[in-house]
């Protein structure tokens, strides 16, 4: 699982062009967790620092919905 600090600045965007959420990783993950399934499919998190991803040679700046969902699980484990 990605070890992105909860206080790292990030931006939650969606492919429909709605207003982004600009804040910390924790805030972006919390907003994502309350989205309806269709909105979750459209959501992405833009990072301020790229992360390594398994199976890729380079670091990336964007997290996809399935990766964000794993961060939701991590948040639930960290904060209950």
C-alpha positions as CSV (number, residue, x, y, z in Angstrom):
1,X,0.0,0.0,0.0
2,X,1.2,3.5,-0.8
3,X,2.6,5.3,2.2
4,X,1.5,8.8,1.4
5,X,1.4,11.1,4.5
6,X,-2.1,12.2,5.4
7,X,-1.0,15.9,5.7
8,X,0.6,16.0,2.1
9,X,-1.2,18.6,-0.1
10,X,-3.4,17.0,-2.8
11,X,-6.3,17.8,-5.1
12,X,-9.3,15.6,-5.6
13,X,-10.6,16.1,-9.2
14,X,-13.3,14.4,-11.3
15,X,-13.6,13.8,-15.0
16,X,-16.9,15.7,-15.1
17,X,-15.3,19.0,-14.4
18,X,-16.8,19.7,-11.0
19,X,-15.0,22.0,-8.6
20,X,-11.9,20.2,-7.2
21,X,-11.2,19.7,-3.5
22,X,-7.9,21.2,-2.7
23,X,-6.5,20.2,0.7
24,X,-4.6,17.5,2.4
25,X,-4.6,13.8,1.4
26,X,-6.8,13.0,4.3
27,X,-9.4,15.6,3.3
28,X,-9.4,14.3,-0.3
29,X,-9.8,10.7,0.9
30,X,-12.6,11.7,3.3
31,X,-14.5,13.5,0.5
32,X,-14.0,10.5,-1.9
33,X,-15.3,8.1,0.7
34,X,-18.8,9.8,0.7
35,X,-19.1,9.9,-3.1
36,X,-21.7,7.8,-4.8
37,X,-20.4,4.9,-7.0
38,X,-20.7,6.9,-10.2
39,X,-18.8,9.9,-8.8
40,X,-16.1,7.5,-7.4
41,X,-15.5,6.1,-10.9
42,X,-14.9,9.7,-12.1
43,X,-12.6,10.7,-9.3
44,X,-8.8,11.1,-9.3
45,X,-6.3,12.5,-6.8
46,X,-3.6,14.7,-8.1
47,X,-0.5,14.5,-5.9
48,X,2.1,17.2,-5.1
49,X,4.8,14.5,-4.9
50,X,4.7,11.5,-7.3
51,X,4.6,8.0,-5.9
52,X,6.0,4.7,-7.1
53,X,3.4,2.1,-8.2
54,X,3.9,-1.6,-8.4
55,X,4.5,-2.7,-12.0
56,X,5.5,0.7,-13.3
57,X,9.0,1.9,-14.0
58,X,8.3,5.6,-13.3
59,X,6.5,7.5,-10.5
60,X,3.1,8.9,-11.1
61,X,1.2,12.0,-10.1
62,X,-2.4,10.7,-10.3
63,X,-4.2,8.1,-8.2
64,X,-7.1,6.2,-9.7
65,X,-10.3,5.2,-8.0
66,X,-9.2,1.7,-6.9
67,X,-6.0,3.2,-5.3
68,X,-8.0,5.9,-3.6
69,X,-10.4,3.2,-2.2
70,X,-7.3,1.5,-0.6
71,X,-6.5,4.8,1.0
72,X,-10.1,4.9,2.4
73,X,-9.4,1.5,3.9
74,X,-6.1,2.8,5.4
75,X,-7.9,5.9,6.8
76,X,-10.5,3.6,8.4
77,X,-7.8,1.5,10.0
78,X,-5.7,4.5,11.1
79,X,-8.6,6.6,12.5
80,X,-11.4,4.1,13.1
